[in-house]
Amino acid sequence: MRPSGRGARIVGTGRSDFPNQINNVVAFPSIFKGALEGRARRITEEMQLAAAGAIAGLVADSELRDDHIMPEAFDPRVAEAVSRAVKAPETILGLENR
């Protein structure tokens, strides 16, 4: 089943039968992994933004299309990229300086 074509040109949805499925499994396990490895005391907005940037960075400009704006939920590159971004010293230091 495809979206009707009415409304927004690019849509992210939780539905697995549409392109651009947005699912928390893409981010959350790796955010927690990075926070634990970075010995963070809490999850901050900076950590969430770092995770989002890491996820977005996995889709090369040449691959970017209306129906492909982020990696698939089980893309094997996601876990390492997100946990590395979340535990990066500048991300953790941003947490500690609040």
Biopython code that builds the backbone (N, CA, C, O; Angstrom):
import numpy as np
from Bio.PDB.StructureBuilder import StructureBuilder

atoms = [
    (1, "MET", "N", (0.843, -1.192, 0.000)),
    (1, "MET", "CA", (0.000, 0.000, 0.000)),
    (1, "MET", "C", (0.879, 1.242, 0.000)),
    (1, "MET", "O", (1.839, 1.316, 0.766)),
    (2, "ARG", "N", (0.570, 2.204, -0.835)),
    (2, "ARG", "CA", (1.326, 3.448, -0.938)),
    (2, "ARG", "C", (0.459, 4.602, -0.479)),
    (2, "ARG", "O", (-0.765, 4.531, -0.584)),
    (3, "PRO", "N", (1.069, 5.666, 0.029)),
    (3, "PRO", "CA", (0.284, 6.850, 0.384)),
    (3, "PRO", "C", (-0.487, 7.365, -0.831)),
    (3, "PRO", "O", (-0.083, 7.126, -1.969)),
    (4, "SER", "N", (-1.564, 8.051, -0.599)),
    (4, "SER", "CA", (-2.460, 8.485, -1.671)),
    (4, "SER", "C", (-1.862, 9.542, -2.586)),
    (4, "SER", "O", (-2.363, 9.730, -3.694)),
    (5, "GLY", "N", (-0.838, 10.223, -2.177)),
    (5, "GLY", "CA", (-0.269, 11.284, -2.989)),
    (5, "GLY", "C", (-0.832, 12.644, -2.634)),
    (5, "GLY", "O", (-0.317, 13.662, -3.098)),
    (6, "ARG", "N", (-1.863, 12.686, -1.835)),
    (6, "ARG", "CA", (-2.424, 13.961, -1.384)),
    (6, "ARG", "C", (-1.717, 14.372, -0.094)),
    (6, "ARG", "O", (-1.334, 13.526, 0.714)),
    (7, "GLY", "N", (-1.553, 15.666, 0.085)),
    (7, "GLY", "CA", (-0.952, 16.149, 1.318)),
    (7, "GLY", "C", (0.534, 16.389, 1.150)),
    (7, "GLY", "O", (0.977, 16.892, 0.118)),
    (8, "ALA", "N", (1.301, 16.030, 2.163)),
    (8, "ALA", "CA", (2.735, 16.297, 2.187)),
    (8, "ALA", "C", (3.485, 15.470, 1.146)),
    (8, "ALA", "O", (3.125, 14.330, 0.854)),
    (9, "ARG", "N", (4.512, 16.061, 0.608)),
    (9, "ARG", "CA", (5.350, 15.372, -0.385)),
    (9, "ARG", "C", (6.223, 14.308, 0.275)),
    (9, "ARG", "O", (6.388, 13.214, -0.264)),
    (10, "ILE", "N", (6.782, 14.630, 1.440)),
    (10, "ILE", "CA", (7.624, 13.691, 2.177)),
    (10, "ILE", "C", (6.962, 13.436, 3.522)),
    (10, "ILE", "O", (6.635, 14.366, 4.260)),
    (11, "VAL", "N", (6.773, 12.169, 3.821)),
    (11, "VAL", "CA", (6.091, 11.797, 5.058)),
    (11, "VAL", "C", (6.905, 10.737, 5.772)),
    (11, "VAL", "O", (7.405, 9.800, 5.149)),
    (12, "GLY", "N", (7.036, 10.890, 7.079)),
    (12, "GLY", "CA", (7.597, 9.852, 7.920)),
    (12, "GLY", "C", (6.459, 9.297, 8.752)),
    (12, "GLY", "O", (5.666, 10.053, 9.313)),
    (13, "THR", "N", (6.378, 7.990, 8.834)),
    (13, "THR", "CA", (5.270, 7.368, 9.537)),
    (13, "THR", "C", (5.741, 6.152, 10.310)),
    (13, "THR", "O", (6.804, 5.602, 10.020)),
    (14, "GLY", "N", (4.969, 5.733, 11.277)),
    (14, "GLY", "CA", (5.259, 4.514, 12.023)),
    (14, "GLY", "C", (4.821, 3.260, 11.300)),
    (14, "GLY", "O", (5.116, 2.148, 11.738)),
    (15, "ARG", "N", (4.119, 3.434, 10.192)),
    (15, "ARG", "CA", (3.603, 2.276, 9.456)),
    (15, "ARG", "C", (4.710, 1.617, 8.649)),
    (15, "ARG", "O", (5.446, 2.284, 7.922)),
    (16, "SER", "N", (4.819, 0.323, 8.781)),
    (16, "SER", "CA", (5.874, -0.404, 8.067)),
    (16, "SER", "C", (5.551, -0.633, 6.602)),
    (16, "SER", "O", (6.432, -1.029, 5.838)),
    (17, "ASP", "N", (4.318, -0.397, 6.189)),
    (17, "ASP", "CA", (3.971, -0.607, 4.782)),
    (17, "ASP", "C", (4.132, 0.661, 3.944)),
    (17, "ASP", "O", (3.799, 0.657, 2.759)),
    (18, "PHE", "N", (4.636, 1.741, 4.537)),
    (18, "PHE", "CA", (4.932, 2.978, 3.818)),
    (18, "PHE", "C", (6.439, 3.222, 3.867)),
    (18, "PHE", "O", (7.119, 2.742, 4.773)),
    (19, "PRO", "N", (6.958, 3.966, 2.896)),
    (19, "PRO", "CA", (8.383, 4.326, 2.978)),
    (19, "PRO", "C", (8.623, 5.296, 4.141)),
    (19, "PRO", "O", (7.683, 5.886, 4.673)),
    (20, "ASN", "N", (9.866, 5.449, 4.518)),
    (20, "ASN", "CA", (10.270, 6.372, 5.593)),
    (20, "ASN", "C", (9.640, 6.003, 6.928)),
    (20, "ASN", "O", (9.118, 6.861, 7.639)),
    (21, "GLN", "N", (9.694, 4.713, 7.259)),
    (21, "GLN", "CA", (9.156, 4.290, 8.544)),
    (21, "GLN", "C", (10.012, 4.885, 9.657)),
    (21, "GLN", "O", (11.227, 4.692, 9.698)),
    (22, "ILE", "N", (9.361, 5.606, 10.547)),
    (22, "ILE", "CA", (10.022, 6.188, 11.706)),
    (22, "ILE", "C", (9.698, 5.283, 12.885)),
    (22, "ILE", "O", (8.538, 5.146, 13.273)),
    (23, "ASN", "N", (10.724, 4.669, 13.450)),
    (23, "ASN", "CA", (10.522, 3.701, 14.510)),
    (23, "ASN", "C", (11.561, 3.955, 15.586)),
    (23, "ASN", "O", (12.735, 4.173, 15.286)),
    (24, "ASN", "N", (11.129, 3.927, 16.837)),
    (24, "ASN", "CA", (12.070, 4.223, 17.917)),
    (24, "ASN", "C", (13.169, 3.179, 18.050)),
    (24, "ASN", "O", (14.171, 3.436, 18.718)),
    (25, "VAL", "N", (13.013, 2.018, 17.440)),
    (25, "VAL", "CA", (14.066, 1.013, 17.484)),
    (25, "VAL", "C", (15.328, 1.499, 16.761)),
    (25, "VAL", "O", (16.421, 0.984, 16.998)),
    (26, "VAL", "N", (15.172, 2.480, 15.889)),
    (26, "VAL", "CA", (16.334, 3.030, 15.187)),
    (26, "VAL", "C", (17.270, 3.730, 16.180)),
    (26, "VAL", "O", (18.491, 3.629, 16.056)),
    (27, "ALA", "N", (16.710, 4.427, 17.150)),
    (27, "ALA", "CA", (17.536, 5.269, 18.021)),
    (27, "ALA", "C", (17.733, 4.743, 19.443)),
    (27, "ALA", "O", (18.857, 4.727, 19.944)),
    (28, "PHE", "N", (16.673, 4.321, 20.083)),
    (28, "PHE", "CA", (16.754, 4.118, 21.526)),
    (28, "PHE", "C", (17.774, 3.107, 22.024)),
    (28, "PHE", "O", (18.501, 3.426, 22.965)),
    (29, "PRO", "N", (17.877, 1.912, 21.460)),
    (29, "PRO", "CA", (18.890, 1.002, 22.025)),
    (29, "PRO", "C", (20.290, 1.608, 21.972)),
    (29, "PRO", "O", (21.080, 1.446, 22.902)),
    (30, "SER", "N", (20.587, 2.301, 20.885)),
    (30, "SER", "CA", (21.928, 2.865, 20.725)),
    (30, "SER", "C", (22.145, 4.114, 21.563)),
    (30, "SER", "O", (23.268, 4.382, 21.990)),
    (31, "ILE", "N", (21.088, 4.882, 21.806)),
    (31, "ILE", "CA", (21.207, 6.026, 22.708)),
    (31, "ILE", "C", (21.570, 5.522, 24.100)),
    (31, "ILE", "O", (22.460, 6.070, 24.750)),
    (32, "PHE", "N", (20.885, 4.483, 24.555)),
    (32, "PHE", "CA", (21.178, 3.926, 25.878)),
    (32, "PHE", "C", (22.586, 3.346, 25.930)),
    (32, "PHE", "O", (23.292, 3.524, 26.923)),
    (33, "LYS", "N", (23.001, 2.656, 24.874)),
    (33, "LYS", "CA", (24.350, 2.098, 24.827)),
    (33, "LYS", "C", (25.387, 3.213, 24.945)),
    (33, "LYS", "O", (26.328, 3.109, 25.732)),
    (34, "GLY", "N", (25.216, 4.275, 24.166)),
    (34, "GLY", "CA", (26.163, 5.391, 24.226)),
    (34, "GLY", "C", (26.169, 6.079, 25.577)),
    (34, "GLY", "O", (27.227, 6.460, 26.078)),
    (35, "ALA", "N", (24.992, 6.243, 26.172)),
    (35, "ALA", "CA", (24.909, 6.876, 27.489)),
    (35, "ALA", "C", (25.611, 6.018, 28.545)),
    (35, "ALA", "O", (26.339, 6.540, 29.389)),
    (36, "LEU", "N", (25.395, 4.718, 28.495)),
    (36, "LEU", "CA", (26.051, 3.826, 29.457)),
    (36, "LEU", "C", (27.557, 3.818, 29.254)),
    (36, "LEU", "O", (28.314, 3.920, 30.220)),
    (37, "GLU", "N", (27.996, 3.699, 28.020)),
    (37, "GLU", "CA", (29.436, 3.685, 27.754)),
    (37, "GLU", "C", (30.085, 5.020, 28.082)),
    (37, "GLU", "O", (31.250, 5.062, 28.480)),
    (38, "GLY", "N", (29.346, 6.110, 27.919)),
    (38, "GLY", "CA", (29.868, 7.431, 28.247)),
    (38, "GLY", "C", (29.688, 7.793, 29.710)),
    (38, "GLY", "O", (30.100, 8.870, 30.142)),
    (39, "ARG", "N", (29.079, 6.905, 30.471)),
    (39, "ARG", "CA", (28.844, 7.072, 31.913)),
    (39, "ARG", "C", (28.002, 8.327, 32.199)),
    (39, "ARG", "O", (28.213, 9.021, 33.193)),
    (40, "ALA", "N", (27.057, 8.592, 31.314)),
    (40, "ALA", "CA", (26.162, 9.738, 31.496)),
    (40, "ALA", "C", (25.176, 9.454, 32.626)),
    (40, "ALA", "O", (24.812, 8.304, 32.873)),
    (41, "ARG", "N", (24.762, 10.484, 33.288)),
    (41, "ARG", "CA", (23.804, 10.343, 34.393)),
    (41, "ARG", "C", (22.368, 10.462, 33.936)),
    (41, "ARG", "O", (21.448, 10.031, 34.632)),
    (42, "ARG", "N", (22.173, 11.054, 32.753)),
    (42, "ARG", "CA", (20.821, 11.216, 32.210)),
    (42, "ARG", "C", (20.911, 11.403, 30.702)),
    (42, "ARG", "O", (21.977, 11.689, 30.157)),
    (43, "ILE", "N", (19.779, 11.237, 30.045)),
    (43, "ILE", "CA", (19.684, 11.453, 28.601)),
    (43, "ILE", "C", (19.269, 12.909, 28.397)),
    (43, "ILE", "O", (18.270, 13.362, 28.956)),
    (44, "THR", "N", (20.031, 13.623, 27.606)),
    (44, "THR", "CA", (19.765, 15.044, 27.406)),
    (44, "THR", "C", (19.321, 15.313, 25.963)),
    (44, "THR", "O", (19.387, 14.444, 25.094)),
    (45, "GLU", "N", (18.877, 16.526, 25.752)),
    (45, "GLU", "CA", (18.509, 16.932, 24.400)),
    (45, "GLU", "C", (19.723, 16.888, 23.482)),
    (45, "GLU", "O", (19.596, 16.526, 22.312)),
    (46, "GLU", "N", (20.900, 17.252, 23.992)),
    (46, "GLU", "CA", (22.117, 17.197, 23.179)),
    (46, "GLU", "C", (22.398, 15.782, 22.703)),
    (46, "GLU", "O", (22.823, 15.576, 21.567)),
    (47, "MET", "N", (22.162, 14.813, 23.569)),
    (47, "MET", "CA", (22.384, 13.414, 23.205)),
    (47, "MET", "C", (21.378, 12.978, 22.142)),
    (47, "MET", "O", (21.731, 12.265, 21.202)),
    (48, "GLN", "N", (20.151, 13.398, 22.291)),
    (48, "GLN", "CA", (19.126, 13.050, 21.305)),
    (48, "GLN", "C", (19.434, 13.686, 19.955)),
    (48, "GLN", "O", (19.266, 13.049, 18.915)),
    (49, "LEU", "N", (19.885, 14.938, 19.966)),
    (49, "LEU", "CA", (20.252, 15.614, 18.719)),
    (49, "LEU", "C", (21.480, 14.968, 18.080)),
    (49, "LEU", "O", (21.563, 14.861, 16.857)),
    (50, "ALA", "N", (22.430, 14.540, 18.910)),
    (50, "ALA", "CA", (23.605, 13.834, 18.380)),
    (50, "ALA", "C", (23.174, 12.531, 17.717)),
    (50, "ALA", "O", (23.689, 12.172, 16.658)),
    (51, "ALA", "N", (22.236, 11.827, 18.331)),
    (51, "ALA", "CA", (21.714, 10.580, 17.752)),
    (51, "ALA", "C", (21.017, 10.864, 16.425)),
    (51, "ALA", "O", (21.234, 10.149, 15.447)),
    (52, "ALA", "N", (20.189, 11.892, 16.384)),
    (52, "ALA", "CA", (19.475, 12.240, 15.157)),
    (52, "ALA", "C", (20.452, 12.595, 14.039)),
    (52, "ALA", "O", (20.265, 12.192, 12.890)),
    (53, "GLY", "N", (21.484, 13.342, 14.377)),
    (53, "GLY", "CA", (22.494, 13.696, 13.383)),
    (53, "GLY", "C", (23.231, 12.483, 12.852)),
    (53, "GLY", "O", (23.524, 12.398, 11.659)),
    (54, "ALA", "N", (23.531, 11.539, 13.743)),
    (54, "ALA", "CA", (24.213, 10.316, 13.325)),
    (54, "ALA", "C", (23.328, 9.500, 12.392)),
    (54, "ALA", "O", (23.803, 8.960, 11.393)),
    (55, "ILE", "N", (22.047, 9.412, 12.715)),
    (55, "ILE", "CA", (21.109, 8.663, 11.865)),
    (55, "ILE", "C", (20.993, 9.335, 10.499)),
    (55, "ILE", "O", (21.065, 8.668, 9.467)),
    (56, "ALA", "N", (20.816, 10.645, 10.494)),
    (56, "ALA", "CA", (20.689, 11.379, 9.234)),
    (56, "ALA", "C", (21.959, 11.254, 8.399)),
    (56, "ALA", "O", (21.891, 11.192, 7.171)),
    (57, "GLY", "N", (23.099, 11.218, 9.047)),
    (57, "GLY", "CA", (24.366, 11.126, 8.343)),
    (57, "GLY", "C", (24.597, 9.803, 7.635)),
    (57, "GLY", "O", (25.516, 9.684, 6.823)),
    (58, "LEU", "N", (23.775, 8.812, 7.933)),
    (58, "LEU", "CA", (23.934, 7.509, 7.296)),
    (58, "LEU", "C", (23.298, 7.431, 5.912)),
    (58, "LEU", "O", (23.515, 6.465, 5.181)),
    (59, "VAL", "N", (22.523, 8.434, 5.557)),
    (59, "VAL", "CA", (21.938, 8.480, 4.212)),
    (59, "VAL", "C", (22.735, 9.511, 3.412)),
    (59, "VAL", "O", (22.655, 10.714, 3.661)),
    (60, "ALA", "N", (23.492, 9.016, 2.460)),
    (60, "ALA", "CA", (24.315, 9.904, 1.627)),
    (60, "ALA", "C", (23.419, 10.776, 0.760)),
    (60, "ALA", "O", (22.308, 10.383, 0.406)),
    (61, "ASP", "N", (23.909, 11.957, 0.421)),
    (61, "ASP", "CA", (23.145, 12.864, -0.439)),
    (61, "ASP", "C", (22.710, 12.172, -1.729)),
    (61, "ASP", "O", (21.615, 12.420, -2.233)),
    (62, "SER", "N", (23.562, 11.312, -2.255)),
    (62, "SER", "CA", (23.233, 10.621, -3.506)),
    (62, "SER", "C", (22.109, 9.595, -3.329)),
    (62, "SER", "O", (21.485, 9.188, -4.309)),
    (63, "GLU", "N", (21.850, 9.178, -2.093)),
    (63, "GLU", "CA", (20.792, 8.199, -1.812)),
    (63, "GLU", "C", (19.490, 8.859, -1.370)),
    (63, "GLU", "O", (18.450, 8.203, -1.318)),
    (64, "LEU", "N", (19.541, 10.139, -1.056)),
    (64, "LEU", "CA", (18.390, 10.846, -0.506)),
    (64, "LEU", "C", (17.299, 11.020, -1.552)),
    (64, "LEU", "O", (17.531, 11.573, -2.627)),
    (65, "ARG", "N", (16.095, 10.535, -1.215)),
    (65, "ARG", "CA", (14.923, 10.642, -2.088)),
    (65, "ARG", "C", (13.704, 10.884, -1.201)),
    (65, "ARG", "O", (13.773, 10.732, 0.019)),
    (66, "ASP", "N", (12.608, 11.255, -1.813)),
    (66, "ASP", "CA", (11.372, 11.475, -1.060)),
    (66, "ASP", "C", (10.978, 10.246, -0.255)),
    (66, "ASP", "O", (10.421, 10.367, 0.836)),
    (67, "ASP", "N", (11.266, 9.059, -0.792)),
    (67, "ASP", "CA", (10.885, 7.824, -0.109)),
    (67, "ASP", "C", (12.058, 7.164, 0.620)),
    (67, "ASP", "O", (11.978, 5.997, 1.004)),
    (68, "HIS", "N", (13.147, 7.917, 0.807)),
    (68, "HIS", "CA", (14.318, 7.386, 1.528)),
    (68, "HIS", "C", (15.025, 8.540, 2.230)),
    (68, "HIS", "O", (15.974, 9.116, 1.698)),
    (69, "ILE", "N", (14.551, 8.869, 3.431)),
    (69, "ILE", "CA", (15.127, 9.996, 4.175)),
    (69, "ILE", "C", (15.925, 9.542, 5.382)),
    (69, "ILE", "O", (16.598, 10.352, 6.021)),
    (70, "MET", "N", (15.858, 8.256, 5.703)),
    (70, "MET", "CA", (16.617, 7.738, 6.842)),
    (70, "MET", "C", (16.888, 6.261, 6.634)),
    (70, "MET", "O", (16.219, 5.615, 5.828)),
    (71, "PRO", "N", (17.876, 5.712, 7.362)),
    (71, "PRO", "CA", (18.166, 4.292, 7.193)),
    (71, "PRO", "C", (17.007, 3.424, 7.695)),
    (71, "PRO", "O", (16.176, 3.866, 8.489)),
    (72, "GLU", "N", (16.977, 2.206, 7.222)),
    (72, "GLU", "CA", (15.969, 1.243, 7.681)),
    (72, "GLU", "C", (16.169, 0.957, 9.167)),
    (72, "GLU", "O", (17.258, 1.161, 9.704)),
    (73, "ALA", "N", (15.121, 0.488, 9.822)),
    (73, "ALA", "CA", (15.151, 0.244, 11.267)),
    (73, "ALA", "C", (16.294, -0.678, 11.693)),
    (73, "ALA", "O", (16.890, -0.469, 12.750)),
    (74, "PHE", "N", (16.606, -1.685, 10.891)),
    (74, "PHE", "CA", (17.636, -2.637, 11.298)),
    (74, "PHE", "C", (18.915, -2.528, 10.477)),
    (74, "PHE", "O", (19.644, -3.508, 10.320)),
    (75, "ASP", "N", (19.184, -1.341, 9.959)),
    (75, "ASP", "CA", (20.436, -1.093, 9.251)),
    (75, "ASP", "C", (21.579, -1.325, 10.237)),
    (75, "ASP", "O", (21.616, -0.681, 11.286)),
    (76, "PRO", "N", (22.504, -2.216, 9.933)),
    (76, "PRO", "CA", (23.561, -2.562, 10.889)),
    (76, "PRO", "C", (24.518, -1.412, 11.224)),
    (76, "PRO", "O", (25.260, -1.509, 12.201)),
    (77, "ARG", "N", (24.521, -0.344, 10.451)),
    (77, "ARG", "CA", (25.417, 0.792, 10.722)),
    (77, "ARG", "C", (24.896, 1.694, 11.822)),
    (77, "ARG", "O", (25.663, 2.441, 12.429)),
    (78, "VAL", "N", (23.597, 1.633, 12.085)),
    (78, "VAL", "CA", (22.955, 2.595, 12.980)),
    (78, "VAL", "C", (23.476, 2.485, 14.412)),
    (78, "VAL", "O", (23.838, 3.497, 15.013)),
    (79, "ALA", "N", (23.518, 1.295, 14.954)),
    (79, "ALA", "CA", (23.873, 1.118, 16.371)),
    (79, "ALA", "C", (25.218, 1.757, 16.707)),
    (79, "ALA", "O", (25.329, 2.495, 17.686)),
    (80, "GLU", "N", (26.228, 1.477, 15.906)),
    (80, "GLU", "CA", (27.557, 2.020, 16.186)),
    (80, "GLU", "C", (27.602, 3.530, 15.995)),
    (80, "GLU", "O", (28.183, 4.239, 16.817)),
    (81, "ALA", "N", (26.997, 4.028, 14.922)),
    (81, "ALA", "CA", (27.024, 5.470, 14.646)),
    (81, "ALA", "C", (26.325, 6.257, 15.753)),
    (81, "ALA", "O", (26.830, 7.289, 16.196)),
    (82, "VAL", "N", (25.180, 5.780, 16.194)),
    (82, "VAL", "CA", (24.421, 6.497, 17.222)),
    (82, "VAL", "C", (25.124, 6.420, 18.570)),
    (82, "VAL", "O", (25.275, 7.443, 19.239)),
    (83, "SER", "N", (25.555, 5.241, 18.983)),
    (83, "SER", "CA", (26.201, 5.135, 20.300)),
    (83, "SER", "C", (27.492, 5.950, 20.343)),
    (83, "SER", "O", (27.805, 6.562, 21.364)),
    (84, "ARG", "N", (28.241, 5.960, 19.238)),
    (84, "ARG", "CA", (29.477, 6.759, 19.186)),
    (84, "ARG", "C", (29.170, 8.248, 19.320)),
    (84, "ARG", "O", (29.872, 8.966, 20.032)),
    (85, "ALA", "N", (28.120, 8.716, 18.637)),
    (85, "ALA", "CA", (27.754, 10.140, 18.697)),
    (85, "ALA", "C", (27.282, 10.520, 20.094)),
    (85, "ALA", "O", (27.616, 11.594, 20.594)),
    (86, "VAL", "N", (26.514, 9.654, 20.718)),
    (86, "VAL", "CA", (25.961, 9.947, 22.049)),
    (86, "VAL", "C", (27.055, 9.968, 23.109)),
    (86, "VAL", "O", (27.022, 10.797, 24.017)),
    (87, "LYS", "N", (28.016, 9.067, 23.000)),
    (87, "LYS", "CA", (29.064, 9.010, 24.028)),
    (87, "LYS", "C", (30.263, 9.909, 23.730)),
    (87, "LYS", "O", (31.223, 9.930, 24.501)),
    (88, "ALA", "N", (30.221, 10.647, 22.631)),
    (88, "ALA", "CA", (31.322, 11.547, 22.284)),
    (88, "ALA", "C", (31.566, 12.517, 23.440)),
    (88, "ALA", "O", (30.618, 12.990, 24.067)),
    (89, "PRO", "N", (32.833, 12.812, 23.720)),
    (89, "PRO", "CA", (33.136, 13.694, 24.854)),
    (89, "PRO", "C", (32.375, 15.016, 24.842)),
    (89, "PRO", "O", (31.919, 15.472, 25.890)),
    (90, "GLU", "N", (32.233, 15.640, 23.672)),
    (90, "GLU", "CA", (31.540, 16.929, 23.634)),
    (90, "GLU", "C", (30.060, 16.774, 23.984)),
    (90, "GLU", "O", (29.460, 17.692, 24.544)),
    (91, "THR", "N", (29.471, 15.631, 23.662)),
    (91, "THR", "CA", (28.078, 15.394, 24.016)),
    (91, "THR", "C", (27.950, 15.195, 25.515)),
    (91, "THR", "O", (27.061, 15.772, 26.142)),
    (92, "ILE", "N", (28.821, 14.389, 26.093)),
    (92, "ILE", "CA", (28.784, 14.133, 27.533)),
    (92, "ILE", "C", (29.166, 15.391, 28.308)),
    (92, "ILE", "O", (28.577, 15.669, 29.352)),
    (93, "LEU", "N", (30.139, 16.154, 27.818)),
    (93, "LEU", "CA", (30.520, 17.388, 28.504)),
    (93, "LEU", "C", (29.387, 18.392, 28.496)),
    (93, "LEU", "O", (29.191, 19.117, 29.471)),
    (94, "GLY", "N", (28.642, 18.444, 27.411)),
    (94, "GLY", "CA", (27.472, 19.309, 27.366)),
    (94, "GLY", "C", (26.494, 18.937, 28.462)),
    (94, "GLY", "O", (25.836, 19.803, 29.040)),
    (95, "LEU", "N", (26.400, 17.648, 28.746)),
    (95, "LEU", "CA", (25.535, 17.148, 29.820)),
    (95, "LEU", "C", (26.057, 17.607, 31.171)),
    (95, "LEU", "O", (25.284, 18.098, 31.994)),
    (96, "GLU", "N", (27.326, 17.458, 31.409)),
    (96, "GLU", "CA", (27.907, 17.752, 32.721)),
    (96, "GLU", "C", (27.943, 19.249, 33.020)),
    (96, "GLU", "O", (27.971, 19.641, 34.187)),
    (97, "ASN", "N", (27.944, 20.083, 31.994)),
    (97, "ASN", "CA", (28.023, 21.522, 32.215)),
    (97, "ASN", "C", (26.664, 22.181, 32.463)),
    (97, "ASN", "O", (26.592, 23.402, 32.595)),
    (98, "ARG", "N", (25.619, 21.418, 32.527)),
    (98, "ARG", "CA", (24.291, 21.994, 32.770)),
    (98, "ARG", "C", (24.055, 22.206, 34.219)),
    (98, "ARG", "O", (22.989, 22.684, 34.608)),
]
sb = StructureBuilder()
sb.init_structure("model")
sb.init_model(0)
sb.init_chain("A")
sb.init_seg("    ")
for serial, (resi, resn, name, xyz) in enumerate(atoms, 1):
    if name == "N":
        sb.init_residue(resn, " ", resi, " ")
    sb.init_atom(name, np.array(xyz, "f"), 0.0, 1.0, " ", f" {name:<3s}", serial, name[0])
structure = sb.get_structure()
